[in-house]
Amino acid sequence: HKFQDIQVLTTLQSTVTVSEDPALPADGTLIKGSDKTVWFVGKNGKRKGFTSEAAFRGLGFSFEQVDQITDSDLATVETDTELVDDSIEHPDGALIKCGNSAAVFVVIDNIRFPFANLEAFQSRGHSFEHVLNVDCGRFAYVVGAPVTE
């Protein structure tokens, strides 16, 4: 799901209930509120900050990938105390692909799991806008079982 696909309704049937909770960003999404801090939403749904802009860029992230959300929505995403550093690997939940390969992987515990198909990727709310194109020679990930659902 993407925020730009949300449809605003002017009326609702009386039998419909609506949650007051916002739709939270998918794992692997970069978000920011009104300040300059960029957060990575990890596999546990918590947001992590980066140790520096160099760490952010060193992992292949770009500021064009960052989704702006309201401060009130940002406040609903729990903060993880662990920061993202580029010294070892991508944070859990990062979406990566290598060079010209069409295969997309999700990184969890220093293992890259390939998505078996487009449906498995999209059913988790992922977007190709959040996939990092990385030099896989730099990151020594073990390949895990395909993500099928």
Protein Blocks (a to p, Z undefined) as FASTA:
>chain_A
ZZklpccdfbdcfkbccdfbdcdddehiacddfblbdcdddfkopacddfbfklmmmnop
afklpccddfklmmmpccdfbdcdfklmccehiacdehjbfbdcddeehiacddfbfklm
mmnopafklpccddfklpccddddddfZZ
